[in-house]
C-alpha cells in the first residue's frame, strides 16, 4: 500500500509493505510497477509483469481517469463503473440523488473515459479485458460490454 493509505488506515504490522508510485519492485517472478490514480490521495494502480511468461497485466479500479499510457500489455483489469447516459437518466428519474453526481464522477471510471483510455493505449498484444466494479444502478452490463468490444475488438469479461 502507499504511505498515505497506511497513515489513513493506521495500519501497522510486519506484513505491511509500503510502495512508492513509479518505483518498481519484485515479488518472486513478478515485477510490479505501482502508479498513482485519480481517486483519493494514496490510491494506486498496478502494472504486473510475469518474468517467466512475459505477460503484463494492468489493474486500475476506483479511479475516474488515468493519465498514463502503457505498452506491451496482455491483459487489462479496469473499472467501468457507469455510463454517463444512464447516470443522468437515473438522476432525472430520481433514482440517484443529484448530490451524489459529482462524487460518482470524481471517484469512478465512466464508460466514456474507459473507451478513451483504451483507445489511447497500445492494445496490440492484449488478449483479454476484464471490466470491474460496475454499478448496479448506473451500468448496463451488456451495453458496456458491447461498447468496449466495439472500440477494442478484444474479448471482454464483466467481473
C-alpha positions as CSV (number, residue, x, y, z in Angstrom):
1,X,0.0,0.0,0.0
2,X,1.0,3.6,-0.3
3,X,2.3,5.6,2.6
4,X,-0.8,7.7,2.5
5,X,-3.1,4.7,2.7
6,X,-1.0,3.3,5.6
7,X,-1.4,6.5,7.5
8,X,-5.1,6.9,6.7
9,X,-5.9,3.4,7.9
10,X,-3.5,3.5,10.8
11,X,-2.2,0.2,9.5
12,X,0.6,-1.5,11.4
13,X,2.3,-4.8,11.4
14,X,5.3,-6.7,10.0
15,X,3.4,-7.8,6.8
16,X,2.7,-4.2,5.6
17,X,4.8,-3.1,2.7
18,X,4.7,0.5,1.6
19,X,5.3,1.1,-2.1
20,X,6.1,4.3,-3.9
21,X,4.3,5.3,-7.2
22,X,6.5,4.8,-10.2
23,X,9.1,2.7,-8.3
24,X,9.2,-0.9,-9.4
25,X,9.6,-3.8,-7.1
26,X,9.7,-7.6,-7.4
27,X,7.8,-10.4,-5.8
28,X,9.2,-13.8,-6.8
29,X,8.7,-13.9,-10.6
30,X,6.6,-10.7,-10.9
31,X,7.8,-7.2,-11.5
32,X,5.2,-4.7,-10.2
33,X,5.0,-1.0,-11.1
34,X,2.6,1.0,-8.9
35,X,1.3,4.3,-10.2
36,X,-0.9,7.0,-8.7
37,X,-4.5,7.1,-9.7
38,X,-7.2,9.8,-9.7
39,X,-9.3,9.0,-6.7
40,X,-8.3,9.7,-3.2
41,X,-4.7,10.5,-2.1
42,X,-2.7,7.4,-1.9
43,X,-4.7,5.3,-4.4
44,X,-2.7,3.2,-6.7
45,X,-3.0,1.2,-9.9
46,X,-0.5,-1.5,-10.9
47,X,1.3,-3.0,-13.9
48,X,2.2,-6.6,-13.1
49,X,4.6,-8.4,-15.4
50,X,5.3,-12.1,-15.1
51,X,9.0,-12.5,-15.9
52,X,8.5,-16.2,-16.8
53,X,5.8,-15.7,-19.4
54,X,6.3,-12.0,-20.3
55,X,2.6,-11.4,-19.8
56,X,1.7,-7.9,-18.5
57,X,-1.5,-7.1,-16.6
58,X,-2.8,-3.5,-16.0
59,X,-5.0,-3.1,-12.9
60,X,-7.0,0.1,-12.2
61,X,-10.0,0.4,-10.0
62,X,-11.6,3.3,-8.1
63,X,-10.2,5.9,-10.4
64,X,-12.0,8.3,-12.7
65,X,-9.1,8.9,-15.1
66,X,-5.7,7.6,-15.9
67,X,-3.1,10.0,-17.2
68,X,-0.6,7.3,-18.2
69,X,-0.2,5.3,-21.4
70,X,1.1,1.7,-21.4
71,X,2.7,-0.6,-23.9
72,X,3.1,-4.3,-24.1
73,X,0.0,-5.1,-22.1
74,X,-1.5,-8.6,-22.5
75,X,-4.5,-8.2,-20.1
76,X,-6.3,-5.3,-18.5
77,X,-8.5,-5.3,-15.4
78,X,-10.1,-1.9,-15.5
79,X,-13.0,-0.3,-13.6
80,X,-16.0,0.7,-15.8
81,X,-18.5,1.8,-13.1
82,X,-21.2,3.7,-15.1
83,X,-22.3,5.2,-18.3
84,X,-22.9,8.9,-18.3
85,X,-26.2,8.5,-20.2
86,X,-27.7,6.0,-17.6
87,X,-26.3,8.0,-14.7
88,X,-28.0,11.2,-15.9
89,X,-31.3,9.3,-16.6
90,X,-31.2,7.9,-13.1
91,X,-30.8,11.5,-11.7
92,X,-33.7,12.7,-13.9
93,X,-35.8,9.7,-12.7
94,X,-34.9,10.4,-9.0
95,X,-33.2,7.0,-8.6
96,X,-29.9,8.7,-7.8
97,X,-29.7,11.8,-5.7
98,X,-28.2,14.8,-7.7
99,X,-25.8,15.5,-4.8
100,X,-24.1,12.1,-5.5
101,X,-23.4,13.0,-9.1
102,X,-20.1,14.8,-8.6
103,X,-18.9,12.1,-6.1
104,X,-19.6,9.4,-8.6
105,X,-17.9,11.3,-11.5
106,X,-14.8,12.2,-9.3
107,X,-14.2,8.7,-8.0
108,X,-15.2,6.2,-10.7
109,X,-14.3,5.4,-14.3
110,X,-17.1,6.0,-16.7
111,X,-17.7,4.0,-19.9
112,X,-16.8,7.1,-21.9
113,X,-13.5,7.6,-20.1
114,X,-12.6,3.9,-20.3
115,X,-13.1,3.9,-24.0
116,X,-10.9,7.0,-24.4
117,X,-8.3,5.4,-22.2
118,X,-8.3,2.1,-24.1
119,X,-8.0,3.9,-27.5
120,X,-5.1,5.9,-26.2
121,X,-3.1,2.8,-25.3
122,X,-1.3,0.1,-27.3
123,X,-3.6,-2.9,-27.3
124,X,-1.9,-4.9,-30.0
125,X,-0.8,-7.7,-27.5
126,X,-4.0,-7.6,-25.4
127,X,-5.9,-10.9,-25.3
128,X,-8.4,-10.1,-22.6
129,X,-10.0,-7.1,-21.0
130,X,-11.8,-7.5,-17.6
131,X,-14.2,-4.8,-16.7
132,X,-14.5,-4.3,-12.9
133,X,-16.7,-2.5,-10.4
134,X,-19.8,-1.9,-12.5
135,X,-22.5,-0.1,-10.6
136,X,-25.8,-2.0,-10.0
137,X,-27.9,1.0,-10.9
138,X,-25.8,3.1,-13.3
139,X,-24.4,0.5,-15.6
140,X,-26.0,-1.8,-18.2
141,X,-23.5,-4.8,-18.3
142,X,-24.4,-5.9,-21.8
143,X,-24.3,-2.4,-23.3
144,X,-21.0,-1.6,-21.6
145,X,-19.5,-4.9,-22.8
146,X,-20.7,-4.3,-26.4
147,X,-19.4,-0.7,-26.4
148,X,-15.9,-1.7,-25.2
149,X,-15.8,-4.7,-27.5
150,X,-16.7,-2.4,-30.4
151,X,-13.9,0.0,-29.8
152,X,-11.2,-2.5,-29.0
153,X,-12.1,-5.7,-30.9
154,X,-10.9,-7.6,-27.8
155,X,-12.6,-10.3,-25.7
156,X,-14.4,-8.6,-22.8
157,X,-15.3,-10.2,-19.5
158,X,-17.5,-8.4,-16.9
159,X,-16.4,-9.2,-13.4
